[in-house]
Amino acid sequence: MEKTFLISLFMLYFLYPASTTRIKIVNNGYEDILIALDPKTSARSRTFVISNLQNIFEDASSILTTSTKGRAYFHSVTFLIPRSWGGIRTWYSRADNNTSFEDAGAAFDRKNADIVVTSSKTNDFSYTLHQGGCGRRALRIYLPEKHILDNRQRLNGRDFTRLWAEFRYGIFPEGGFQDDEKYPEQFSAPDEDANKTTGCRNEPKRLQDNCVGTDTCIKECKDECEVECEVKCKERCEKKCKEESVVSSLADQHLPNSAILFCEGRLSLGPNHDTSSPSKHNLLCNEEGTWFTVLRSPDFKHGRNAAPRHQLDTGVTFRFVREAEAPKVIVAVDVSSRMNTKNRYSLTKNAFSHFVTTLLPSGSELSLLTFGGQGNSSSLITSLVTINDEKSRISYLESQPLPEEPMDEDSSCLDCVLADIIKLGEGDNSSFSSAPIVILITSTQNLDSERYEEIESGLQQSEIQLMAIAYEDDLMPESSSLYELCSKTGNQFVYVGSDLLKDLYGGFLQSISGHSSRQLVAQEQLTTLDEENIFVDFFLDKSVSIQLQVSISGSLFSPSPLMYGDTSLITPRNQRLLPRKKEIVPSWNFDISNPQTGVYRLKTRRNFGERSPVMVSVYGTPSANEELISARVWVETVESKVSPPPVLIYAEVRKGNYPLRNATVTAYVYHPEDDGISEITLLDDGLGNVDVTQNDGIYSHYFTNFTSTGSYNVYIKVAGGLGHFTTIVKGPTSDCCGSVFLSRQQTPVGRFQREAGPATFQVTTLSDPDDVYPPAKVTDLRIIKPYDKIVSLKWTAVGDDFDTGIPSKYELKLFRNRSLIRNRFSDSELYTEIIKTDSESKYGVTLHHVLDIPKLEHGIYYLGIRAVDEVGNGGEPSNAVPLLVEGRKTVIQCTDEEPSAEKLTSENSANRNILSFILIFLLFCLYL
């Protein structure tokens, strides 16, 4: 039996935060919007950039109020000022006694910015980096400095409101894009010669040449007149044309500045939605108007933030915070007896020592506290120790800040330590000048339900940035209120799974990633047999060539399972370097200042009988004169009717503020309970299922290979410059973004490699072993060329389980009404063809089919297609494609004469007489 899963992308996504944005809406006003200014902005331009941005926000605030019909406005905006800009009075001409800098809390970090200002000299356009589907919040908004300063191209309030609507509410542009086959600037109906502009707007209708007398009805009134064929059609249409005025949509990037309403539907005050328009919003949002997508936003869903009866004060307040030069960090370590399990405590000490000696930037302020084991309070071990050079790092660790062993008791009060941390970081007696980064290492993942809301509220109001690193909770292994807490408050959560040291190192590094302290170039687990030679090759690129650090460590590294005399690092110039032992970590290390770029080879060998795992970590320090190549990974969980819901894996690869195309990005999903590792290639294809824009630097893929309940960790490896050119895509150089991130400036970036992770997601239930995941949606069905009796079609192949595998078949159907494709695909078609697949019908391949046009009445019909897997799971129906069928025509007679009762009576009487004669004749024949 066929099963259909219409997983509507605009209705069923439940989103865990893609970024750690702290924006909230309070009493209809958006607060804590973070704008990161560019350190490269010249001193003479800084005041103008800020003042123009303030004007844009003030203008956009009133427009947003109108467009959301009183539901929202901009209340408070924070400018993140680069530390290199110096004191505010040296460059900000508008500064007065009330203007000052505050030190930025950890949450106000450049990596968390909602809006990024770039000082690019190229002709870039402002755009929203929208990585996901309809109704899902985007990553950030990019505003080129030229769009803020140039009088001829200056961004205005309407343009920013449109960018904001895509960023916050998950809409897409309603206008078309130049040379974009998928989202063209113009289109035409099959029975029309003239092109229409892609978009959403009402224009005065013009009377057609054939709207004369009572011959036919004009096209705009066709639906009304065909039913009753009344003589007064022309008069009614003329009246309608005179009364209708131009109304444009705010979401159309090509329309004039007067457009301030979102596209709605018939009989609305705003522009009427045109379902036939091939816009990006129509395709990805199932042909609904942008206003309905806005209303489904979490900000407004279920009546939230309804328009107040009084008029809103849409004024905007602005705040200046100074970017931190080095992080302030609190590390909180669980010392309960549960930390003895699986060598947890010794590995935690290893990771903490590695963090202090290798990862923590110079100038950082570090505090350490412990909790658990006895009572419900935490103990402050060290407070505000400044970490500078190597001597201060070693001296700090030699003071043995962490206890030698955990406590004997297993009690651990998670909500107690979180409450203490909030007070310590931002309370009245806090010794921190700004809110710190908090790294919490815990053996329990659940909070007291009675204190959950208190802790949640405290974190939401705080500027603390929390990184929770959690071991498996033996008491409640399949659920985690800590995971939920981090998701709701925009904080980070890392699960420590089977690869304990790798997960710990990754969690510590991610916690300070916004400070560009270190970039993970490579990380390898050495699990070879004893007395076997081991080789690890890696490439160091120019953007991380200030310092190279290679660390070799393991869970049982004292004594080391490796032969020290056989361990060396071979440089690109074939120099052989020996490691330095660090007993306090414990590890062997290579530290090279100003290293050569190129291929390095680490060579080592195991001692006889030693089989314990060894991990090699390679870090590069960014250069101030070179734009950094960076990579990060995150996951989003999809809410659906299928259990467990599919997970979306995302990776972002950029050089500075620009995306990189043609990088090779591979995700490694570590399953719970040592149940294997899934390897997945992430794609930047713009097909509209997971990835909505090609070449925007966002690589993605579905994950559905769930093997057990529990926590999964995702890592990525990124490589560029091998096999094909990886290019930096500067721009965009036109309105953005259609199906492709367009740029006329693309340059090879050279060879590089990066790694990132982990990103954690949890699975609490498993489905039956049967295949429950449907194929993905076909998003680009189109007619190549129509002929008299056949039509040639093409589309891009989808997967069997979303974007993986090959579906069993495609169902191509013909409908009389386009809405039936979305709403009644299974049972309302006029004609169906089944198209079987073969081994070549892989995801991403272009497929072709020739359809014999069935014999139907003359008119416009609509084609739709969907993929079906071998057990009958049907994917979401495709975009609707109109088709003109040149069949027999139904003629509607329009006359000035009204049918009279007499004529109806005589005609009926004649028919009855004929029928009577026939019946008498038949009875006579039977009688004979």
N, C-alpha and C positions, 0 to 999 in steps of 0.2 A: 504494500500500500504506500502511495506517495505521501511523503511528509514535506510540508512547506514551512520554511522558517523565514518570515519576512522581517529580518532584523533591521529595523529602521534606524539608520545612522543618526537621525536627529532626535530620536526618542529614547533609546535604550542604553546610551553610554553613561556609565557611572565613572567619574573621573577621579583618580588619585592625582595629586598635584604634579604637573610636569615641571614646575619650577616652585621656588619657595617664595612666591609673591605674598606680601602681607596686606594687599588691598582688601578693604572691607567697606561695606555700605551701611551707614548708620543714619537713621532718620532721613533716608533718601539721598544722603550725601556720600560720595566716594572719598575715602580717607587713605592716607599713607601710600599714595602713588609715588613711586620712586623713579626719578630721572637721573641717569648717569651721564655727566658731562665729559667731554673728551679732553684728556690731558694735553693733546696737541693743539687745541684751540689757541690762537694767538692772544696775547694780552689785550690788544686793542679791540678784539671781537667779543670778549667774554661778557661784558656788560650788555652788549646788543643781543647776544644769544639769549641771555637770561630774561631781559626785559621783553623781547619778542615772544618768548615762550610763555611768559606770564600773560601777555595780551591774547595769545592764542587760547590759553586755558579759560580766561575770563569770557571770551567770545563763545568758545565751545560749550561752556557750562550752561548758558541760556539756551543754546541750540539743542543740547542734550535734553534739557527739561522739556522743550517743545516736542522733540521727536519721540520721547518716551511718555508723552502725555502726562507730565508732572511726576513721573516716578523716580527720576534721578537727576543729579547734577554733580559737579566737581566741588568738593569741599576743601580738601587739603592736599598739597603737593609738596614733596620733599626733593630738593636738589642735592645730589651727591657731588660735592666739589672735590676735584683731584687735589691730593696733598701738594703736588708740584706747583699749584697756582699761588701758594703762599697766603699771607694775611688778606682778608677780604677788602680792607681799605686801600690796599695797594693797586687794586684794579677795578673795584666795583664803585663806579661814580655815584650810584644812588645810595650808598651805605650811609646810615645815620647812627645815632646812639642806640637805636633799637635793633640794628642789624648786627648779627653775630653768627659765628660758627658754633655748632655743637660737635663734639666728637661722635662719629657715627657708631651706633650700636651694631653688633655683629650681623643682625638681620638686614641692615642697610649696606649691602655689599654689592659690588659691581656685577657679580654673577647673578644676583637676584633682581636686577633692575627691570622695571616694566617698560621703560622707554630709554633707548640708547641714542645719544646724539653723537654723530660721527663728523669728523673734520675732513672728510674726503674731498679732494679737489676735482674729482670726476663729476660728470653730470648725473649723479645718482638721484633716484626718486625715493620718496618716503614710502614705507610699506610695513605691513604687519606680517611677521613670521608666523604663519598659521599652519601648524604641523598636522592637525587632526581633522576629523570630520565635522559635519554640521552640528552646531550647538555646543561645540567644545572650545574651551578657552585656548587662546593662542599663547605662544611663548613670550613674545615681546614686540614692541614697535620700534622701528629704526627711523630716525629723523636726520637726514644729512644737513649739515650746517648751512649749505647753500640754500636749501628750502626754507630755512629760518631767516636768513639775512637778505637774500636777493629780492628786491622789490618786484621784479618781473615774474618770479616763480614762487613767491612767498606762500607758505602754507597758511590757510585761514582756518577759522573755527569749524566750518562745515567739513572741510577735508579731514581735520583731526577727529571730528566726531565720527566720521565714517571709518577711519582707522581704529578708533576706540571700539566701535560696534563689532568689528571683526575680532578684535583682541579679546573683548570681554564677553560678548554674546555668541560668538561663533558663527556669524553670518559670513557670506562671501560676496565678492563684487557682482553687481547685476548688469554691468556693462560688458561688452565684448572686448577682445584684445586683437591687436593687429597681427596678421599672419598666423593666427591660432586656429588650427583646424577644429579643435574641440570646442572652443569658446570664441567663435568668430565675431567680428564687429557688426556684421550684417547677415541677414538670413532672409529667406522668402518661403512662402507656402507653395506647395506643388502646383496649385492652380493660379498662381500670381506671377506676373512678370517683374513687378517692381520689388526691390529689396526693402526690408524693414530693418531698423536699427535695433540691435540687441539691447534690451534694457527693460525698465518698468516705468512707463509714463502714460498719461492720458493726453492726447492731442485732439484739437478740433477735427472732426471727421469731415471729409469733403464728399459732396454728392458725386456719384459716378455718372458717366455719360449715358449708361443704360437705364438710369432711374428717370424715365420719362413716362408720363401718363400712367396707365395701369399695366404696362407690359411686364415688368419684373420689379422685384424689390431690391433696394441697394444692399450691398454686401453687409454693411454694419448692422442692418436690421433683419438679416436673412432668417435668423433663428426665430424671431417673432412672427414674421410674415408667412413663412412656409406652412405654418400650422393652419392658419385661417384664410390666407390669401385674400386679405381685405383690400379694398380700393384705397383706403385712407393711409396706406403704408407710406407713401412719399411725404404726405403732410406731417405725419408723426416724426419721420426721420429728419425732415428739415428743422422741425422744432427742437429735436434732440441735439442736432448739430449746433444750433445757435446758442444753446444754453451750456454746453460743455466747454470747460476751460482747460488750459495746460496745467498738469500737476506732475512733477518729477519726483523720483525716488532719491532719498539721501544716500542709498547704497550704490548708486550708479556713479562710477568714478569720472564719467565724461560729461555729466550734466551741470548746469549752471549753479552758482552759489545760492540761488534762491530756494533750492530743494532742501527741505528740512524734515520731511516725513518719510517713514519707511513704507515699502510697498505692501499693500494689504490685499483686499479682495473686492469683489463686486459690492456696490452700495456702500462703500466706505468713504471717509473724508479724504483719505490719502490717495496716492496713485493706484489704479487697478492693476492687479497682478496678471501678467501674461504668461501662462504656463507653457506656451509654445516657444518662448524666447530661449535660445540655447546658451543661457548664462551659466556661470560656474555655480551660482547659488541654486538655480533651478535643478541642475543635475545632482548636486551633492545633498540638497535638502528636499528631494522628492517633489519638486515643483510647487513648494509652498512659498508664500510671500515672506519677505524678511521680517515684517512686523510680528508674525506668528513665531518665528524663530527667537526673536528678542523676548517675547512673552514667556517662552519656555525656559529662558535662562534661570539658573538657580537664584539670581537676584530678584526675579519677579514671579517665579512659578508659585502656584497655589495662593496667589494674592499677596505675596510678600511685597513690601515697600509700595503699597498702593498709594496713589496720588493723594496728598493731604487736601483738605478743604481750603486751607489758607494758601496764599501765594508763597512760593519758596523764595528765600533769599539766596540767589545763585552765586554770591560772591565767593572767591577762592582765597584761601590763606596759603602762604608759602613759607617754607622752612629751609634753612641751609645747614647741611651737615658735612663735616670734613672727613674725607676718606681716611681710614686707619692706615698708618704706615706699616704697622705689624699687628698681628692679632693678639687679643687678650683671650686666654684659654683657661677654662676650668676642666680638669679631668677628674671624674668621679668614678671610683672603682669599687665594685662589690667585693667584700672580703668575707662573705658568709661561707660556711663549710661546703656549700654546693659548688664553690669554685674549685674544689679539689677534683671534681669529676673530669675524667679525660684530659688531665693535665692542663685544665683551663687557666689556673692561676699563674703557672710558670710561663705559659704562652702570652698571657696578658702583660706580664712584666717584660717579656721579650719585646712585644709590640710597643709598649710604652717607652722603653729604652730606645728602640729604633726611631720612634717619633721624636724624642728629644735630640738624639744625636744627628739624625739625617733629615727629617722632614720639617721641623719647626723653624720658621724664618728667624733670622737674626733680629733682635729687638723685641721679640715676643715677650709678653708677661704671662707667666704660668702659675696656676694654683692647683693644688692637689687635695682631694678629700676622699675619704673612704666611708662606706656605709655597710650595714648588714652585720650579722653575727651576734649582735647583742643590742637590745633596746630598739627604739625607733628613730634614733637621731644619727646624724652624720658627724664625722670628725674631720676638721680642717687640719691637714698635715702640713702643708706649706702654703703660704699666701704671697702672691705677687713677687715671684722670683723672675728677674729679667734674664732672658737667655740671649747671649750675644755670640761670642766666639766659641771655638771648640773647647777651650779651657773651662768656660763657665758651664758648658753642657756636661762634661765629664765630672766636674766638681759637684754638680747638682746630683747626678746619679750615684756618685760615690757616697753621698750622704745617706743613701738607702731610704728614700722617701716612702717607699711602699713597705709594709710589713713583710717579714721573711716568709711567713706562712699565713693562710686564711684562719679565721676564727673557728672555734669548735661548734658553735651554734649555726643552724641553717636558716634562721629567720632573716628576712630581707624586706624592708618596707619601701617599696618603690615610690609610692606617692609622698612618703615622708621626705625622701631625699630630693625629689623634684620641688617640693615646697621650699626646702632649705636653699636649693640652688637659686630659685627665683628671688628669694630674699637676699641671698649673698650677692647675686649679680646686679640687682637693681634696687635693693632696699635702701632705707635711709642711712644705714650704717655700712653700706657697700664701700669697699676700698677701690672699686673699679671706676674710672672716669666715664666709661661707657659700657653698655651691655656686652658681655663676653660670648665667645663660642663655648658651648658646653659639650664635652664628650663623655657620655654616660655608658659605662660597661656594666652590664647586669646579667644575673642568672635567672631573674624572674621577669616576666613580660606582662604582668597583670596588676592593675591598680585597684585600690579599694573603690567600689562602685559609689560609695557615699561621698568620696572626695574627687571623683573623676571630673565633674563639672567645674569644681574650684580650680583644679590644676589646668584644665583646658582653657578656662578664662584667663588664668594667670599667664599662660604661654602666649595666648593671642594678644594680650595687652602689652606683653614684654617685647623688647627688641633683642632678646637672647636668641641665638641660633643653636638649636639642639641637634646633636648627632647621637642617636641611641644605638649602641652596639650590643645586641642581645644574644646570649646563648640560648639553646633550647630550654624551654621551661618544662621540667620533668613532671610538674603537677598538672599543667594544662598545655600539652604539647601542640594542640591544633588550633588554639585561639590566642589572640594577643591584643589586649586593650592598649598596650603601648604602641603597637603598630598603627592602630586606629587613631590614637592620639596624635602621632606624628603626621599622619595623613591629613587630619582635620586642621591642624595648626600650621601647616606649611613647613614642618621640620623633616628631618631625615631619619631613616631607620635602616640598619644593616643587621641581617641575621648571620650569626656565626655558625656555619654548617659543618660539613665533614672536613673541609679544608680550613682548619681554624686559623692558622697563621696568615694565610692569604687574605681571608675575610677581615681579620683584625687590621692588617696593614692597609687594606683598601679603605676601611672605615675611617681610620686616622687621617689618611691622605685626603679623602673627600671632604672632611670637616674643615680643612683650611684651603680648599682648592681655589677660592676666590682671591687669594693673595698671591697667586702665581708663584708660589715658592718652589715647587718642583713639578715636573711633568713625568709621568710614568711612561718610559719609552718601551720597556719590555719587562716581562715577569715570567719565569719558567719554573716548573716543578721538576726536579731531577729525581726520577724514580728508577734509575738503572740498576742493574745487578752489580754485585761486589766485584772489585778489581776491573771495572770496565771504564774505558776512557769516555769522558763527557765533553761535548762541545756545545756552546751556545753562541750563536751569531746575532748581532744586532747592528742597526744603522743609527748613527747620531747625525741629526741635521743641524743647520745653522741657527735655527730659531731657539735651540736649547743648548747652545755651545759655550755658555759661560763657565759651567762646571759639570763634570760627569762624575756620578757616584754609582758604584756597583756594590751591592751588598749580598753576601752569601750567608744564609742562616737556615735554621730548621727547628723542628719541635724538640729534637734531641741533638743539640749541636755542641754540647760540652761533655765529653770531648767530641771533636768534630768527626763525622763519618768519612771525611775527605782527606786525601793526602796533601799536606800543605806544600811539600816540595814539588808536586806535580800540578799545582794550581797557579795559573798566570793569565794575564790579559794581553792579547796581541793587538797593537794599535794599527790604524790604517797604513802607517809607515813601517810596519813590521817590527816595532819595538816590543820587547817583552817586559811586562811590569808584574811585580809580585804583590800579593795582598798584605794588608796590615791587619793584625788580629785585634779585635775589640772584645775582650773577655766580659766586659760589663753588659754587653747586649744579650747574648754572645753572637758574634758574627766575624766574618772576614770581609774587609772592605778595600775598594780601590777609590781614591779621591784624586781627581785630575782637574786642575784649574786650566781654563782656556784650552780645552781639548781640541784635537783635530776632528773635522767632520769626516764621515765615511763609515766603513764596515769594521767593527771590532769583533774579536773572537775570544771568548772565555774558554779556557781549557782546564780540566781538572780530572781527578780519578778517585774512585772509592777505595777505602780501606777494605781489607778482606773481612768478610762476614758482616759488614755494616750495610743495613738495608733501610735505615730510617730516611724519610723524605727530606730533601734539601730544596730550598727555594732561592732563586736568584732574582734580585730586583735591580732594575737599571733606571736611574733618574737623570734627567737633564735640567739644568737651571736656565730659565729664559734670559734672552739677551734684551737689553733695553732698546737697542737700535734695530731690532728685527721683530716684525709682527709674529706673534706666537701662533703656532699650529696647536690646536687643542681639540680634545675629544671628550665627550661625556655620554653616559647611557642612563636611561630611565625607563620605567614601565608604566603603563596605564591599564587598568582593569575595566573590561567591558561588561556592563550589566545587560543580560539578555535572558531569553526564555530557556537557554541551554545551560546546563550545570555540569561542571564548573564553567563560568563564563570565559571566553577567550581573553588572552592577554596580548596587548600590543607592546612590542619592544621597539624603542626609539633610540637612535644615536645621532648626535650632532657633531659635525666635523667642520671646523672653521680655521681660517688664518686671519687673526685679528677680528674685524667685524664682517668679514666676507666668507661666503660658503665655499667649500671645496667640492668639485664634481669629479666623478670617476674614481673615487677612492674605493678600496676594497675593505668592506666592513663586515666582520664575522662576529656573531654573538655566540657565546657558550653558556648554556643554561645548566646549572648544577642542580640536580634533583635531590630531594630529601632522602635521608637514610642510605646514602651511597648508592643511589639507584641509577647512576650513570650521568652522562653529560650529553646534552643535545647541541649539535652544531648547526647554526642557521646563518645564511648569507642575508644581510640586510640590504634593501634596495631603495634607491632614490629615483623611482620610475614615473611618478606622477600619474599613475593610472586611476587614482581616485578612490581606492578602497582603503588601504592604510595610508599610503603616501599620496598626498593631494597635489603636490607641485614638484615637478622634476627640477633637479639641479639647484635646489635651495639649501643643500647641505644637511638635510634631515633624511636619515636612512632608517627604514622600518620593516617590520614583518610581524605577522600573527604568530602566536605560540599556542598550540592546543595539545601538545604531547604530554599530558599530565599522567604521571605514573602512581602517585600517592598523595595523600594530604600532607600538609606541612609547608615549610618555607623553601622557596626556590631563589637562587642567586644568579644574576645575569652579569657576565663580563663581556667586554668587546675587545677585539684586536683590529687595529686600523693600519692599513699599509697604502702607500702612494708612490707613484713614480716607477713601478715595475710593470712591464707588459703593456701598459698603455699610459698615456699622459694623465696625471691628475692636475687639474687646473684650478686656479683661484678665479672665482667669478665675481668681478667687481660690478657693482650696480645695486639695484636694477637700473637699466638705462631707458626704461619706459614704464608706463603704469604697471603696477604689480599687484597680484600675480595671477596669470592665467594658468594654463597647463604646464608652462615652463617658466623658470626664473631667467628672464632675458637679460643678456649683457653683451655689449660690443667690445668689452675689454676682458679677455680671458688669457691668462698667461700660465705656462707650466710652473708648478710649484716645486718640482724636484722630488727626490726620494725622501721618504720619512716613514716612521712607524710610531704608533701610540697604543696604549692600553688604558682601559678605564673600567671601573666597577668597584664593588658589586651594586646592582640594583635589586632590591628584594621585593618579592610578592608572595602572598600566602594563598593557599588553596585549602578550603575547609570541608568541601564535599567532592565526591567523585561520582561521575555518571556511570550508567551501565556500560559494559564493554563494547556495546554496539557503537557504530559510527553515528555521532549526534551532531557533528558540525557541518553546516551547509557550504556549498561553494560561494565564492565571492560574487559581487554584483558586476555585470558587464556595464561599463560606463561609456563606451564609445561606439555603439552600434550606429552605422551610417550606410546610406546608399551611395555606392560608387557611381553607378549610372543606370537609369531606368530605360527600358526598351518597351516595345508595344505589348508584349505578353510575358516578359521576364524582367527581373530586376536583380542587379548584382550588389551583394552586401559584403561588408567586412566588419570585424570587431577584434578586440584583443582577448586572447584566451585567459581564462581565470583558473584558479586552483580547485581541487576537490574539497579540501577543508580550507575555505577562504582562499589563501594564496599558496597553498601547498598541494602538490599532486596534480592529477588530471581528472576532471569530471567524466562521468560515464557518457553523458550526452548533453545536447543543448535543445531546448524547446523554443522554436520560433513560432510566434503566433500573430494573427492579424485580428484587429479589433475595430469596431465602428467608432468608439469613443476613446480618447487617450487616457482618460481617468480610469478606465477599466484595467489598464496595464498595472497601475499601482494598487488598485483596490480589489480586483476580481480576476487576477491573471489565470487562475486555475479552471474557471468554469464559464467564462463569458466570451470566448474567442469565436470568430467566424471560420477560422482556418488554422490548422496546426501542421507543422513539419517537424519531425524528429531528426536531429543531425547527430550521428554517432561520432565519437572521437577515436583517435588512435594514439600511438605512443609519441607522435610528433606534436600533439596538441598541448604543449606545455605552457605553463603560465608565462605570459608576456609575448607569446608568438601571435602574429597577425593571422587570423582565420578568414576564409572567404567562402561564400555560398551563393548559388544562383537560385532564386525563387521563381517558380512558375506562378504568375499572377492568376488567382482563381477567378471564375466568372461571377462577378458581382455587379450590382447596380453602380452607375456612375457616381463618383464622389471621392472624398478624402477618407482614407482609412489609416490605421496606425499599427506599426510593427513593434513588437517587443520580444526580447529573448531572455532566457535565464538558463543557467547551468544546473544540472541535476546529477547527483552522485549515484553510485551503484545500489545504495539502499533506499533511494528515493528522496533524500533531502534536497529540496529545491532552494536555490539561492534567491536573492532579491531580484525582482524584474529589472530589466535594463531601462535606459532612457527610451522615450517614445520617439519613433521616426515616422513622420507623415508620408503617405504614399497615395498618389492620385491613380485611381482605377478608372480607365476609360470604358466603362460598361454601358449598358442601356440606361437611358435617361428617363426619369419620371417627370412628366409634364404636368405642371400645375396651371390650370386655366384661371385667369383673372378677368372678370367681366364687370360691366357697370350694373348689370341686371341682378337683382336679388331673386333667388329661387322662390316661386310662389307656391301656395298650398294647392292651387288647382293643378299645376303641372305635376307636383308630387303625387296627387291623387290619381290623375289619369294615367300617369306612367305606371304606378303600382297596379292600377286596375288592368292595364294591358298585360302586365306580367302575370297577373293571376289568371286571366283568360287563357293564355298560352299554356300555363301549367295545368289548367283544368282539362283542356283538349287532350294533352298528353296522357293524363291519368285515365280518361274515358277510353282512349284508344288501347291502352295496355289492358284494362279490364275486359274490353270486348275481345281482345285476342286470347286472353286466358279462358274466357267463357266458351269460345269456340274450340 
